[in-house]
């Protein structure tokens, strides 16, 4: 019998098979650490993220539950890693904020107008993203929001690099067109 699939390892992990967890760790540790480091920019935080992700996988609750109907295991595991990294950064910022709050009274507070404008731009981008085909949305999400290289997207999605590049290029072209159209409509032109 050949190398076990991710699904087989996952099912064994759900039955508390430590050997399966070790195999899964060996299979994904570099990819997950790389993603966690890209997000946190800190080796200690990246290690903490890795530990949290594999504990979620071991405990199999909430974010630790994979649903095969929703996509590939590797994509799900990358999403769990990304979310865990972001959660850790948020906790870190909360602690820093509490610590520095009294010292930062001199800092400039962003204007309400700026915050509203930023939110409107995010909403506009989200609406434009929703018009893209699913495969193009996924490429944009992995490339720009998860920070994966085209090579890594190719591996994760099991697609040729040329296909990944083409989908990203088409998605960006369509996003530009959609945003330009939306702006013309909003400005009554």
Kinemage of the C-alpha trace (Angstrom):
@kinemage 1
@onewidth
@group {chain A} dominant
@subgroup {mainchain}
@vectorlist {calphas} color= white
{ca unk a 1} P 0.000 0.000 0.000
{ca unk a 2} L 1.266 3.462 -0.910
{ca unk a 3} L 1.398 6.673 1.034
{ca unk a 4} L -1.873 7.387 2.919
{ca unk a 5} L -4.026 10.204 1.579
{ca unk a 6} L -4.736 13.321 3.618
{ca unk a 7} L -8.295 12.089 4.122
{ca unk a 8} L -7.085 8.721 5.441
{ca unk a 9} L -4.659 10.429 7.826
{ca unk a 10} L -7.354 12.844 8.953
{ca unk a 11} L -9.750 9.981 9.720
{ca unk a 12} L -7.021 8.172 11.661
{ca unk a 13} L -6.254 11.361 13.615
{ca unk a 14} L -9.938 11.609 14.563
{ca unk a 15} L -9.494 8.139 16.121
{ca unk a 16} L -6.503 9.520 18.108
{ca unk a 17} L -3.819 7.778 16.011
{ca unk a 18} L -0.597 9.560 17.028
{ca unk a 19} L 1.373 8.048 14.127
{ca unk a 20} L -1.135 9.590 11.683
{ca unk a 21} L -0.740 12.994 13.369
{ca unk a 22} L 3.047 12.712 13.039
{ca unk a 23} L 2.726 11.839 9.345
{ca unk a 24} L 0.388 14.774 8.798
{ca unk a 25} L 2.798 17.056 10.644
{ca unk a 26} L 5.731 15.876 8.529
{ca unk a 27} L 3.675 16.390 5.376
{ca unk a 28} L 2.533 19.958 6.132
{ca unk a 29} L 4.862 21.508 8.714
{ca unk a 30} L 6.988 23.496 6.242
{ca unk a 31} L 4.032 24.839 4.269
{ca unk a 32} L 2.037 25.794 7.379
{ca unk a 33} L 5.030 27.314 9.147
{ca unk a 34} L 5.838 29.324 6.024
{ca unk a 35} L 2.294 30.704 5.850
{ca unk a 36} L 2.210 31.445 9.595
{ca unk a 37} L 5.570 33.219 9.371
{ca unk a 38} L 4.427 35.265 6.360
{ca unk a 39} L 1.483 36.496 8.418
{ca unk a 40} L 3.052 36.892 11.881
{ca unk a 41} L 6.627 37.803 10.849
{ca unk a 42} L 7.760 36.121 14.069
{ca unk a 43} L 9.294 32.630 14.455
{ca unk a 44} L 7.942 32.154 17.992
{ca unk a 45} L 4.415 33.110 16.959
{ca unk a 46} L 4.711 30.851 13.917
{ca unk a 47} L 5.628 27.923 16.166
{ca unk a 48} L 2.690 28.754 18.434
{ca unk a 49} L 0.365 28.832 15.424
{ca unk a 50} L 1.660 25.435 14.294
{ca unk a 51} L 1.016 23.958 17.731
{ca unk a 52} L -2.495 25.431 17.829
{ca unk a 53} L -3.352 24.159 14.339
{ca unk a 54} L -2.253 20.608 15.102
{ca unk a 55} L -4.036 20.684 18.474
{ca unk a 56} L -7.226 21.729 16.659
{ca unk a 57} L -6.675 18.887 14.231
{ca unk a 58} L -6.121 16.434 17.092
{ca unk a 59} L -9.126 17.605 19.110
{ca unk a 60} L -11.319 17.790 16.000
{ca unk a 61} L -13.711 20.416 17.333
{ca unk a 62} L -14.925 23.616 15.703
{ca unk a 63} L -12.221 24.843 13.344
{ca unk a 64} L -10.564 21.432 13.684
{ca unk a 65} L -13.284 19.659 11.719
{ca unk a 66} L -12.653 19.096 8.030
{ca unk a 67} L -15.627 18.758 5.686
{ca unk a 68} L -14.705 17.028 2.434
{ca unk a 69} L -17.709 18.591 0.663
{ca unk a 70} L -16.229 22.065 1.132
{ca unk a 71} L -12.932 21.458 -0.654
{ca unk a 72} L -9.500 19.926 -0.465
{ca unk a 73} L -7.941 19.078 2.877
{ca unk a 74} L -4.798 21.094 2.138
{ca unk a 75} L -6.853 24.229 1.393
{ca unk a 76} L -8.813 23.771 4.609
{ca unk a 77} L -5.616 23.284 6.622
{ca unk a 78} L -4.113 26.451 5.116
{ca unk a 79} L -7.269 28.375 6.004
{ca unk a 80} L -7.132 27.103 9.607
{ca unk a 81} L -3.466 28.171 9.764
{ca unk a 82} L -4.232 31.603 8.322
{ca unk a 83} L -7.114 32.189 10.747
{ca unk a 84} L -5.075 30.964 13.716
{ca unk a 85} L -2.233 33.319 12.736
{ca unk a 86} L -4.577 36.281 12.460
{ca unk a 87} L -6.227 35.431 15.794
{ca unk a 88} L -2.818 35.300 17.470
{ca unk a 89} L -1.857 38.688 16.012
{ca unk a 90} L -5.139 40.197 17.216
{ca unk a 91} L -4.483 38.930 20.737
{ca unk a 92} L -0.952 40.323 20.584
{ca unk a 93} L -2.237 43.729 19.425
{ca unk a 94} L -4.824 43.808 22.228
{ca unk a 95} L -2.059 43.261 24.773
{ca unk a 96} L 0.156 45.901 23.126
{ca unk a 97} L -2.773 48.323 22.997
{ca unk a 98} L -3.499 47.881 26.697
{ca unk a 99} L 0.174 48.350 27.472
{ca unk a 100} L 0.762 51.394 25.253
{ca unk a 101} L -2.602 53.107 25.619
{ca unk a 102} L -1.486 55.677 28.180
{ca unk a 103} L 1.699 56.436 26.199
{ca unk a 104} L -0.004 56.943 22.851
{ca unk a 105} L -2.232 59.892 23.651
{ca unk a 106} L -0.110 62.043 21.334
{ca unk a 107} L -0.707 59.773 18.315
{ca unk a 108} L -2.949 61.015 15.576
{ca unk a 109} L -6.331 59.312 15.584
{ca unk a 110} L -7.642 58.469 12.091
{ca unk a 111} L -10.593 60.590 11.117
{ca unk a 112} L -14.058 59.093 10.921
{ca unk a 113} L -14.195 60.136 7.252
{ca unk a 114} L -11.035 58.134 6.531
{ca unk a 115} L -12.456 55.065 8.281
{ca unk a 116} L -15.729 55.331 6.348
{ca unk a 117} L -13.844 55.804 3.069
{ca unk a 118} L -11.670 52.746 3.775
{ca unk a 119} L -14.747 50.660 4.596
{ca unk a 120} L -16.449 51.793 1.382
{ca unk a 121} L -13.371 50.749 -0.626
{ca unk a 122} L -13.372 47.334 1.085
{ca unk a 123} L -17.100 46.926 0.350
{ca unk a 124} L -16.556 47.951 -3.264
{ca unk a 125} L -13.740 45.413 -3.637
{ca unk a 126} L -15.815 42.676 -1.996
{ca unk a 127} L -18.708 43.337 -4.392
{ca unk a 128} L -16.338 43.248 -7.366
{ca unk a 129} L -14.782 39.981 -6.090
{ca unk a 130} L -18.236 38.408 -5.857
{ca unk a 131} L -18.690 38.860 -9.617
{ca unk a 132} L -15.654 36.686 -10.405
{ca unk a 133} L -15.950 32.968 -11.139
{ca unk a 134} L -15.130 30.794 -8.100
{ca unk a 135} L -11.753 29.626 -9.430
{ca unk a 136} L -10.638 33.229 -10.039
{ca unk a 137} L -11.864 34.332 -6.591
{ca unk a 138} L -9.838 31.522 -5.062
{ca unk a 139} L -6.671 32.544 -6.943
{ca unk a 140} L -7.024 36.180 -5.826
{ca unk a 141} L -7.749 35.114 -2.258
{ca unk a 142} L -4.719 32.786 -2.067
{ca unk a 143} L -2.370 35.200 -3.842
{ca unk a 144} L -3.304 38.538 -2.299
{ca unk a 145} L -5.004 37.726 0.992
{ca unk a 146} L -3.066 34.631 2.052
{ca unk a 147} L 0.185 35.751 0.455
{ca unk a 148} L 0.921 32.471 -1.329
{ca unk a 149} L 3.278 32.516 -4.294
{ca unk a 150} L 2.032 31.366 -7.676
{ca unk a 151} L 4.183 28.234 -7.238
{ca unk a 152} L 2.538 27.440 -3.882
{ca unk a 153} L -0.932 28.093 -5.278
{ca unk a 154} L -0.069 25.690 -8.085
{ca unk a 155} L 0.806 22.999 -5.519
{ca unk a 156} L -2.149 23.672 -3.209
{ca unk a 157} L -4.696 23.721 -6.044
{ca unk a 158} L -2.940 21.014 -8.066
{ca unk a 159} L -2.893 23.221 -11.160
{ca unk a 160} L -0.103 24.112 -13.593
{ca unk a 161} L 1.629 27.405 -12.755
{ca unk a 162} L 0.565 28.785 -16.162
{ca unk a 163} L -3.093 28.179 -15.281
{ca unk a 164} L -2.649 29.933 -11.932
{ca unk a 165} L -0.985 32.940 -13.623
{ca unk a 166} L -3.708 33.081 -16.259
{ca unk a 167} L -6.522 32.988 -13.694
{ca unk a 168} L -4.895 35.703 -11.607
{ca unk a 169} L -4.355 37.881 -14.696
{ca unk a 170} L -7.968 37.396 -15.875
{ca unk a 171} L -9.337 38.005 -12.389
{ca unk a 172} L -7.373 41.249 -12.026
{ca unk a 173} L -8.527 42.433 -15.458
{ca unk a 174} L -12.145 41.669 -14.592
{ca unk a 175} L -11.800 43.333 -11.152
{ca unk a 176} L -10.403 46.509 -12.761
{ca unk a 177} L -13.271 46.560 -15.267
{ca unk a 178} L -15.893 45.951 -12.571
{ca unk a 179} L -14.455 48.616 -10.269
{ca unk a 180} L -14.228 51.144 -13.118
{ca unk a 181} L -17.847 50.433 -14.103
{ca unk a 182} L -18.979 50.712 -10.482
{ca unk a 183} L -17.202 54.046 -10.059
{ca unk a 184} L -18.761 55.437 -13.270
{ca unk a 185} L -22.226 54.399 -12.020
{ca unk a 186} L -21.599 55.918 -8.574
{ca unk a 187} L -20.413 59.191 -10.064
{ca unk a 188} L -23.270 59.360 -12.581
{ca unk a 189} L -21.021 59.315 -15.644
